[in-house]
Amino acid sequence: MRDVLMVVGPYLGLHILLLGGVVLLVRLFMQASARRAVARVREVEEEVRKREENLRMEIDQHERDLADRKAEVERQMEALQDEAKREAAHVKERALNEAKRDAQKIIEQAQANEKKMRDQIEREMAEKAVAYGGQIFHLVFSDLLTSELNALFTGELIDALNEIEPGTVTVDTADAQITTSHALPDAVREKLTSVLRENFHAQAAVTESVDESLLSGVVLKMGSLEIDGSLQNRYREAVREVQKAVHHGE
């Protein structure tokens, strides 16, 4: 046994020594691996921390950008609202001005229509007044009196024509048209024709017609020249004078 131990002992010692070396090497290797692993973990942690920091900085920057954009949008919205208010006020003012102008036009048109209606009524009243005057004249005065009055008005016209100096009045035609309320006596017709030829050089024959609505008197037409010496025309002038007096009295 002792001999066996003596023989085996060195081998065992060598094996134990080798095993111890192996164990030591394994331990050293594991420690080195552990240190590398810990260093790697720390590197990863540092990278993660840096990434987190960068991410946090990016988030903060994004939030600042978002806040700036929000503030800009709010400013733009306020500017648009202010512009919309100004535009609405302008549109309202323009609509009010247009409404005022339209109302003024309507008022002016109504006033113009009223004036036209009043003028039309006044003309109709004047015509009716003249017509009523003629009816009253025929009812009140006899044919003999109207004939005498016609002769008087005709004489006045002849006298007025005689007062015109020859050549002072120029007419654009040689034709003369005479309208009377009663047929003229031959002597009066010849006298009137003679006056016309002397003062207006009217060589053509004078055309004569009768219009009883003139009541009395004569209407002379020679081109653009017209002289109304009828009683009907005097009625019209009297009605106009009465209307003027009424208007002035208002």
Rosetta silent file (secondary structure, phi, psi, omega in degrees, C-alpha in Angstrom):
SEQUENCE: MRDVLMVVGPYLGLHILLLGGVVLLVRLFMQASARRAVARVREVEEEVRKREENLRMEIDQHERDLADRKAEVERQMEALQDEAKREAAHVKERALNEAKRDAQKIIEQAQANEKKMRDQIEREMAEKAVAYGGQIFHLVFSDLLTSELNALFTGELIDALNEIEPGTVTVDTADAQITTSHALPDAVREKLTSVLRENFHAQAAVTESVDESLLSGVVLKMGSLEIDGSLQNRYREAVREVQKAVHHGE
SCORE:     score description
SCORE:     0.000 S_00000001
   1 L     0.000  -43.498  178.845    0.000    0.000    0.000 S_00000001
   2 H   -64.450  -38.861  179.431    2.762    2.278    0.895 S_00000001
   3 H   -65.167  -37.998  179.479    4.512    1.426   -2.305 S_00000001
   4 H   -63.191  -43.509 -178.565    1.313    2.166   -4.244 S_00000001
   5 H   -65.827  -36.291 -179.339    0.975    5.511   -2.615 S_00000001
   6 H   -66.908  -34.968 -179.202    4.526    6.286   -3.335 S_00000001
   7 H   -78.846  -43.356 -174.440    4.001    5.461   -6.965 S_00000001
   8 H   -81.248  -28.097 -173.390    0.538    7.013   -7.335 S_00000001
   9 H   -52.980  -50.207 -178.353    1.147    9.974   -5.015 S_00000001
  10 H   -60.634  -37.928  179.048    3.189   12.037   -7.464 S_00000001
  11 H   -65.363  -40.170  179.223    0.594   11.451  -10.197 S_00000001
  12 H   -65.080  -43.752  179.846   -2.186   12.478   -7.886 S_00000001
  13 H   -61.091  -41.163  178.800   -0.289   15.505   -6.783 S_00000001
  14 H   -63.313  -42.530  179.397    0.395   16.419  -10.374 S_00000001
  15 H   -65.018  -41.560  179.596   -3.242   15.915  -11.271 S_00000001
  16 H   -63.514  -40.310  179.392   -4.366   17.924   -8.301 S_00000001
  17 H   -64.667  -42.747  178.611   -1.916   20.625   -9.237 S_00000001
  18 H   -64.718  -40.347 -179.548   -3.146   20.576  -12.825 S_00000001
  19 H   -65.045  -40.768  178.057   -6.745   20.566  -11.656 S_00000001
  20 H   -63.073  -39.566  178.141   -6.038   23.492   -9.387 S_00000001
  21 H   -64.190  -41.615  179.053   -4.411   25.325  -12.283 S_00000001
  22 H   -62.674  -44.543  179.878   -7.350   24.568  -14.482 S_00000001
  23 H   -60.907  -40.112  179.828   -9.749   25.726  -11.790 S_00000001
  24 H   -65.477  -41.672  178.819   -7.681   28.858  -11.341 S_00000001
  25 H   -63.709  -43.700  178.850   -7.646   29.494  -15.067 S_00000001
  26 H   -61.321  -40.407 -178.560  -11.385   28.890  -15.292 S_00000001
  27 H   -66.126  -44.389  178.332  -11.927   31.217  -12.372 S_00000001
  28 H   -61.342  -41.130  179.789   -9.707   33.868  -13.882 S_00000001
  29 H   -63.566  -42.635 -179.647  -11.511   33.480  -17.215 S_00000001
  30 H   -66.211  -38.461  178.774  -14.900   33.727  -15.563 S_00000001
  31 H   -64.608  -40.787  179.488  -13.821   36.817  -13.624 S_00000001
  32 H   -65.450  -41.394  178.431  -12.547   38.376  -16.817 S_00000001
  33 H   -63.713  -40.044  179.805  -15.774   37.467  -18.589 S_00000001
  34 H   -64.530  -40.508  179.672  -17.762   38.852  -15.697 S_00000001
  35 H   -64.894  -40.737  178.874  -15.817   42.105  -15.810 S_00000001
  36 H   -64.990  -39.342  179.825  -16.331   42.342  -19.564 S_00000001
  37 H   -64.670  -42.167  179.696  -20.020   41.577  -19.114 S_00000001
  38 H   -65.048  -41.177  178.725  -20.324   44.214  -16.400 S_00000001
  39 H   -63.167  -38.810  179.631  -18.452   46.702  -18.572 S_00000001
  40 H   -66.414  -41.145  178.564  -20.749   45.869  -21.486 S_00000001
  41 H   -61.471  -42.079  179.177  -23.793   46.262  -19.293 S_00000001
  42 H   -64.637  -39.056  176.749  -22.498   49.626  -18.160 S_00000001
  43 H   -62.485  -42.815  178.998  -21.848   50.615  -21.784 S_00000001
  44 H   -63.290  -43.662  178.515  -25.376   49.559  -22.684 S_00000001
  45 H   -60.486  -40.828  179.000  -26.756   51.449  -19.718 S_00000001
  46 H   -64.760  -42.216  177.301  -24.763   54.519  -20.747 S_00000001
  47 H   -61.904  -43.962  178.481  -26.038   54.210  -24.315 S_00000001
  48 H   -61.343  -42.453 -179.773  -29.592   53.786  -23.045 S_00000001
  49 H   -62.697  -43.419  178.863  -29.146   56.816  -20.774 S_00000001
  50 H   -64.086  -41.240  178.246  -27.797   58.871  -23.675 S_00000001
  51 H   -63.470  -41.519  177.678  -30.621   57.737  -25.913 S_00000001
  52 H   -61.981  -42.384  178.939  -33.130   58.611  -23.211 S_00000001
  53 H   -63.468  -45.687  178.189  -31.487   62.002  -22.794 S_00000001
  54 H   -62.576  -41.495  179.430  -31.513   62.595  -26.548 S_00000001
  55 H   -63.462  -42.622  178.190  -35.114   61.403  -26.748 S_00000001
  56 H   -63.343  -39.312  178.228  -36.082   63.684  -23.872 S_00000001
  57 H   -66.145  -40.805  177.934  -34.340   66.606  -25.580 S_00000001
  58 H   -63.983  -41.222  178.176  -36.112   65.800  -28.836 S_00000001
  59 H   -62.738  -43.756  178.256  -39.449   65.593  -27.009 S_00000001
  60 H   -61.541  -43.167  179.048  -38.768   68.936  -25.305 S_00000001
  61 H   -64.672  -40.481  178.417  -37.819   70.532  -28.625 S_00000001
  62 H   -62.807  -41.578  178.694  -40.889   69.042  -30.256 S_00000001
  63 H   -64.775  -40.208  177.132  -43.077   70.425  -27.477 S_00000001
  64 H   -63.869  -44.196  177.964  -41.475   73.871  -27.872 S_00000001
  65 H   -61.081  -42.148  179.604  -41.984   73.729  -31.646 S_00000001
  66 H   -63.337  -40.866  178.242  -45.568   72.619  -31.106 S_00000001
  67 H   -64.283  -40.811  178.449  -46.135   75.466  -28.635 S_00000001
  68 H   -64.053  -43.570  178.607  -44.640   77.965  -31.128 S_00000001
  69 H   -64.346  -41.336  178.033  -46.831   76.634  -33.929 S_00000001
  70 H   -61.387  -44.444  178.606  -49.870   76.733  -31.689 S_00000001
  71 H   -63.025  -39.925  178.967  -49.099   80.318  -30.718 S_00000001
  72 H   -65.492  -42.432  177.591  -48.612   81.248  -34.402 S_00000001
  73 H   -62.269  -41.383  178.551  -51.892   79.576  -35.347 S_00000001
  74 H   -64.094  -39.769  176.749  -53.651   81.442  -32.549 S_00000001
  75 H   -63.619  -42.862  178.267  -52.162   84.733  -33.772 S_00000001
  76 H   -63.760  -40.665  178.096  -53.276   83.956  -37.305 S_00000001
  77 H   -62.510  -43.651  178.148  -56.756   83.048  -36.060 S_00000001
  78 H   -62.804  -40.658  178.634  -56.972   86.307  -34.121 S_00000001
  79 H   -64.370  -41.514  178.104  -55.792   88.232  -37.190 S_00000001
  80 H   -64.484  -41.156  178.098  -58.381   86.452  -39.341 S_00000001
  81 H   -62.804  -43.214  177.989  -61.098   87.151  -36.777 S_00000001
  82 H   -62.421  -43.424  178.975  -60.112   90.831  -36.656 S_00000001
  83 H   -63.903  -40.407  178.173  -60.079   90.977  -40.447 S_00000001
  84 H   -63.276  -39.906  178.219  -63.455   89.221  -40.582 S_00000001
  85 H   -64.568  -44.195  178.817  -64.865   91.717  -38.077 S_00000001
  86 H   -63.449  -42.434  179.277  -63.518   94.650  -40.082 S_00000001
  87 H   -64.369  -41.297  178.359  -64.851   93.147  -43.303 S_00000001
  88 H   -63.008  -41.563  177.932  -68.225   92.494  -41.668 S_00000001
  89 H   -64.255  -39.844  179.251  -68.328   96.078  -40.403 S_00000001
  90 H   -65.902  -43.913  178.391  -67.373   97.321  -43.872 S_00000001
  91 H   -62.663  -41.472  178.778  -70.022   95.140  -45.525 S_00000001
  92 H   -62.875  -45.765  179.478  -72.589   96.318  -42.999 S_00000001
  93 H   -63.275  -41.954  179.591  -71.679   99.961  -43.561 S_00000001
  94 H   -64.906  -40.603  178.073  -71.741   99.482  -47.318 S_00000001
  95 H   -63.408  -40.581  178.740  -75.124   97.747  -47.093 S_00000001
  96 H   -64.613  -42.726  179.245  -76.452  100.592  -44.933 S_00000001
  97 H   -63.659  -42.238  178.083  -75.142  103.183  -47.391 S_00000001
  98 H   -63.991  -40.563  178.324  -76.676  101.296  -50.307 S_00000001
  99 H   -63.498  -40.279  178.021  -79.942  101.011  -48.413 S_00000001
 100 H   -63.844  -43.692  178.976  -79.847  104.754  -47.705 S_00000001
 101 H   -63.118  -43.045  178.516  -79.135  105.503  -51.358 S_00000001
 102 H   -62.711  -42.436  179.103  -81.931  103.172  -52.465 S_00000001
 103 H   -63.198  -40.937  179.026  -84.298  104.756  -49.952 S_00000001
 104 H   -64.361  -40.852  177.877  -83.289  108.228  -51.154 S_00000001
 105 H   -62.661  -41.932  179.563  -83.848  107.167  -54.760 S_00000001
 106 H   -63.217  -42.781  179.194  -87.261  105.770  -53.848 S_00000001
 107 H   -63.449  -46.140  179.938  -88.146  108.997  -52.040 S_00000001
 108 H   -62.810  -40.474  178.098  -86.905  111.117  -54.939 S_00000001
 109 H   -64.410  -41.010  178.140  -88.782  108.913  -57.416 S_00000001
 110 H   -63.812  -41.127  178.149  -91.911  109.164  -55.292 S_00000001
 111 H   -65.278  -41.002  178.008  -91.526  112.939  -55.124 S_00000001
 112 H   -63.843  -42.610  178.103  -90.961  113.090  -58.877 S_00000001
 113 H   -63.875  -39.407  178.266  -94.009  110.897  -59.469 S_00000001
 114 H   -62.842  -42.689  178.757  -96.001  113.044  -57.080 S_00000001
 115 H   -64.039  -41.907  178.219  -94.911  116.184  -58.942 S_00000001
 116 H   -61.617  -42.549  179.521  -95.790  114.564  -62.272 S_00000001
 117 H   -64.637  -41.665  178.973  -99.191  113.567  -60.928 S_00000001
 118 H   -64.873  -42.438  177.747  -99.776  117.048  -59.540 S_00000001
 119 H   -62.653  -41.803  179.118  -98.703  118.609  -62.832 S_00000001
 120 H   -63.580  -42.882  178.894 -100.937  116.185  -64.714 S_00000001
 121 H   -64.038  -41.549  179.276 -103.850  116.946  -62.390 S_00000001
 122 H   -63.914  -40.729  177.717 -103.230  120.676  -62.751 S_00000001
 123 H   -63.946  -43.320  179.115 -103.141  120.351  -66.554 S_00000001
 124 H   -64.185  -40.488  177.953 -106.323  118.328  -66.518 S_00000001
 125 H   -64.886  -39.849  178.277 -107.961  120.817  -64.186 S_00000001
 126 H   -63.102  -42.861  178.684 -106.804  123.675  -66.413 S_00000001
 127 H   -63.721  -41.056  178.650 -108.236  121.934  -69.474 S_00000001
 128 H   -66.839  -37.307  178.410 -111.478  121.264  -67.661 S_00000001
 129 H   -62.480  -42.643  178.234 -111.584  124.869  -66.466 S_00000001
 130 H   -64.525  -42.732  179.105 -111.175  126.060  -70.050 S_00000001
 131 H   -63.579  -43.087  177.989 -113.818  123.571  -71.218 S_00000001
 132 H   -64.385  -38.184  177.351 -116.204  124.638  -68.461 S_00000001
 133 H   -61.338  -41.221  177.463 -115.513  128.275  -69.317 S_00000001
 134 H   -63.979  -42.134  178.587 -116.446  127.581  -72.926 S_00000001
 135 H   -62.321  -43.876  178.705 -119.645  125.827  -71.882 S_00000001
 136 H   -62.551  -40.627  179.886 -120.559  128.734  -69.600 S_00000001
 137 H   -59.806  -46.254 -179.946 -119.746  131.170  -72.404 S_00000001
 138 H   -66.535  -33.581 -179.683 -122.101  129.390  -74.824 S_00000001
 139 H   -74.688  -33.278 -174.069 -124.816  129.180  -72.192 S_00000001
 140 H   -88.379  -43.723 -172.621 -124.597  132.828  -71.130 S_00000001
 141 L   -98.068  145.508 -179.931 -123.854  134.733  -74.331 S_00000001
 142 L   -81.850  166.606  179.804 -125.976  134.798  -77.446 S_00000001
 143 H   -62.634  -35.454  179.776 -124.723  134.059  -80.970 S_00000001
 144 H   -64.116  -42.116 -179.359 -124.953  137.761  -81.827 S_00000001
 145 H   -68.181  -40.112  178.861 -122.770  138.703  -78.869 S_00000001
 146 H   -66.516  -35.654  177.213 -120.212  136.004  -79.636 S_00000001
 147 H   -65.212  -42.025  177.824 -120.108  137.133  -83.262 S_00000001
 148 H   -65.363  -40.212  178.646 -119.465  140.698  -82.178 S_00000001
 149 H   -65.235  -36.493  177.067 -116.795  139.512  -79.741 S_00000001
 150 H   -63.690  -41.365  178.025 -115.175  137.504  -82.542 S_00000001
 151 H   -63.868  -37.863  178.983 -115.061  140.592  -84.696 S_00000001
 152 H   -64.354  -46.039 -179.732 -113.463  142.509  -81.813 S_00000001
 153 H   -65.316  -38.563  178.486 -110.757  139.861  -81.282 S_00000001
 154 H   -65.085  -40.035  177.275 -110.090  139.676  -85.026 S_00000001
 155 H   -63.281  -38.940  177.852 -109.747  143.448  -85.164 S_00000001
 156 H   -62.821  -39.855  179.454 -107.240  143.334  -82.315 S_00000001
 157 H   -65.242  -42.268  179.731 -105.173  140.752  -84.205 S_00000001
 158 H   -63.405  -42.779  178.564 -105.198  142.871  -87.376 S_00000001
 159 H   -61.700  -40.954  178.931 -104.134  145.941  -85.396 S_00000001
 160 H   -64.497  -38.951  178.428 -101.302  143.969  -83.794 S_00000001
 161 H   -68.174  -34.817  178.487 -100.128  142.767  -87.210 S_00000001
 162 H   -66.110  -27.361 -179.881 -100.245  146.317  -88.566 S_00000001
 163 L   -75.779  -12.788  178.465  -97.885  147.416  -85.796 S_00000001
 164 L   -80.550  125.803  178.697  -95.219  145.002  -87.074 S_00000001
 165 L   -72.098  136.672 -179.449  -92.791  146.756  -89.398 S_00000001
 166 L   -57.162  133.870  177.666  -92.403  144.975  -92.731 S_00000001
 167 L    88.312  -10.451 -179.283  -89.312  142.762  -92.861 S_00000001
 168 L   -78.522  -24.379  179.051  -88.710  142.680  -89.099 S_00000001
 169 L  -117.974  124.366 -178.832  -90.287  139.218  -88.739 S_00000001
 170 L  -106.697  131.967  177.116  -89.193  136.417  -91.048 S_00000001
 171 L  -113.270  152.868 -175.434  -91.339  133.328  -91.609 S_00000001
 172 L   -94.121   16.760  177.628  -90.167  130.064  -93.165 S_00000001
 173 L  -153.594  156.806  177.140  -93.223  129.608  -95.379 S_00000001
 174 L   -96.927   -8.460 -179.023  -95.459  131.670  -97.647 S_00000001
 175 L   -84.879  142.659  177.701  -98.582  129.783  -96.623 S_00000001
 176 E  -127.260  134.812  178.666 -100.876  131.181  -93.972 S_00000001
 177 E  -119.633  126.487 -178.762 -103.549  129.242  -92.077 S_00000001
 178 E  -116.709  127.389  175.849 -106.299  131.088  -90.230 S_00000001
 179 E  -117.495  125.896 -177.869 -108.605  129.340  -87.769 S_00000001
 180 E  -126.662  159.389  176.237 -111.597  131.285  -86.463 S_00000001
 181 L   -78.998  -25.517  177.789 -114.514  130.568  -84.201 S_00000001
 182 L  -133.844  150.448  177.426 -116.894  132.144  -86.749 S_00000001
 183 L   -60.453  134.376 -177.501 -116.639  132.550  -90.501 S_00000001
 184 L   -77.591  141.426  171.303 -114.987  135.855  -91.304 S_00000001
 185 L   -63.395  155.050 -176.446 -116.841  138.498  -93.296 S_00000001
 186 H   -59.233  -41.462 -177.783 -115.357  139.097  -96.744 S_00000001
 187 H   -64.435  -42.248  179.471 -114.119  142.569  -95.851 S_00000001
 188 H   -66.510  -39.297  179.533 -112.353  141.334  -92.727 S_00000001
 189 H   -63.786  -44.733 -179.995 -110.829  138.414  -94.640 S_00000001
 190 H   -64.471  -38.317  179.670 -109.515  140.687  -97.370 S_00000001
 191 H   -66.397  -43.847  179.726 -108.073  143.105  -94.832 S_00000001
 192 H   -63.985  -42.531  179.358 -106.331  140.311  -92.896 S_00000001
 193 H   -62.710  -40.279  179.646 -104.932  138.809  -96.126 S_00000001
 194 H   -63.910  -42.945  179.532 -103.643  142.206  -97.218 S_00000001
 195 H   -62.658  -42.518 -179.533 -101.859  142.769  -93.891 S_00000001
 196 H   -62.823  -42.433 -178.403 -100.202  139.350  -94.071 S_00000001
 197 H   -68.806  -36.521 -178.737  -98.951  139.920  -97.616 S_00000001
 198 H   -71.533  -41.797 -173.993  -97.597  143.369  -96.814 S_00000001
 199 H   -88.775  -28.939 -175.104  -95.802  142.417  -93.578 S_00000001
 200 H  -121.049    3.830  178.958  -94.743  138.794  -94.291 S_00000001
 201 L    55.446   37.612  178.273  -94.680  138.716  -98.133 S_00000001
 202 L   -84.928  104.787 -175.455  -97.094  135.824  -98.103 S_00000001
 203 L   -90.993  -18.237 -178.346  -98.168  135.548 -101.739 S_00000001
 204 L   -74.784  161.030  178.740 -100.021  132.250 -101.460 S_00000001
 205 L   -66.954  145.404 -179.472 -103.729  132.154 -100.783 S_00000001
 206 E   -84.483  130.365  178.288 -104.724  132.169  -97.138 S_00000001
 207 E   -91.944  129.795 -177.024 -106.390  128.968  -95.887 S_00000001
 208 E  -119.613  138.878  175.356 -109.311  129.543  -93.565 S_00000001
 209 E  -140.922  158.772 -177.290 -111.082  127.054  -91.227 S_00000001
 210 E  -113.549  131.915  176.802 -113.706  127.331  -88.493 S_00000001
 211 L  -135.132  104.047 -175.699 -113.304  125.845  -84.992 S_00000001
 212 H   -66.396  -20.144 -179.893 -116.158  126.689  -82.636 S_00000001
 213 H   -67.617  -14.626  175.979 -114.140  125.485  -79.608 S_00000001
 214 H   -70.707  -16.301  179.109 -112.114  128.706  -79.906 S_00000001
 215 L    73.220  -60.644  175.468 -115.252  130.497  -78.656 S_00000001
 216 L  -157.979  157.110  176.407 -114.132  133.784  -80.256 S_00000001
 217 E   101.000 -174.219 -172.355 -111.076  135.173  -81.989 S_00000001
 218 E  -134.164  143.905  172.410 -108.518  134.000  -84.531 S_00000001
 219 E  -116.873  122.789 -178.442 -105.488  131.671  -84.551 S_00000001
 220 E  -109.560  131.311  176.435 -102.844  132.493  -87.169 S_00000001
 221 E  -129.958  126.817  174.456 -100.152  130.010  -88.258 S_00000001
 222 E  -137.411   91.804 -177.007  -97.369  130.731  -90.743 S_00000001
 223 L    64.427 -122.299  179.840  -94.663  128.087  -90.482 S_00000001
 224 L   -82.005   -8.881  179.542  -93.036  128.437  -87.064 S_00000001
 225 E   -86.480  127.398  177.131  -94.972  131.649  -86.363 S_00000001
 226 E  -139.480  127.788  177.327  -98.186  131.161  -84.409 S_00000001
 227 E  -123.013  117.507 -178.744 -100.399  133.872  -82.931 S_00000001
 228 E  -105.160  103.633  178.696 -103.337  132.714  -80.814 S_00000001
 229 E  -109.339   33.453 -177.288 -105.850  135.526  -80.366 S_00000001
 230 E   -92.681  159.572  176.067 -108.760  133.307  -79.336 S_00000001
 231 H   -67.287  -33.278  177.903 -110.938  133.554  -76.264 S_00000001
 232 H   -60.012  -42.451  177.989 -110.066  129.954  -75.453 S_00000001
 233 H   -65.217  -36.066  178.075 -106.376  130.910  -75.221 S_00000001
 234 H   -67.317  -34.976  173.622 -107.268  133.817  -72.945 S_00000001
 235 H   -60.812  -43.963  179.950 -109.117  131.363  -70.716 S_00000001
 236 H   -61.445  -45.219  179.459 -105.966  129.231  -70.559 S_00000001
 237 H   -62.776  -38.833  178.636 -103.837  132.220  -69.634 S_00000001
 238 H   -65.173  -39.873  178.364 -106.339  133.237  -66.965 S_00000001
 239 H   -63.609  -41.908  178.372 -106.291  129.693  -65.499 S_00000001
 240 H   -62.937  -39.965  178.217 -102.466  129.756  -65.382 S_00000001
 241 H   -64.197  -40.026  177.897 -102.512  133.093  -63.608 S_00000001
 242 H   -64.366  -41.644  178.750 -104.989  131.744  -61.055 S_00000001
 243 H   -62.915  -41.526  177.192 -102.781  128.679  -60.511 S_00000001
 244 H   -61.127  -42.751 -179.717  -99.738  130.908  -59.974 S_00000001
 245 H   -63.969  -37.900  178.759 -101.649  132.979  -57.470 S_00000001
 246 H   -66.185  -43.542 -179.690 -102.730  129.814  -55.631 S_00000001
 247 H   -64.137  -41.196  178.473  -99.141  128.508  -55.530 S_00000001
 248 H   -66.171  -32.861  178.993  -97.830  131.821  -54.249 S_00000001
 249 H   -69.719  -27.715  176.952 -100.550  131.818  -51.599 S_00000001
 250 L   -67.205    0.000    0.000  -99.354  128.403  -50.388 S_00000001
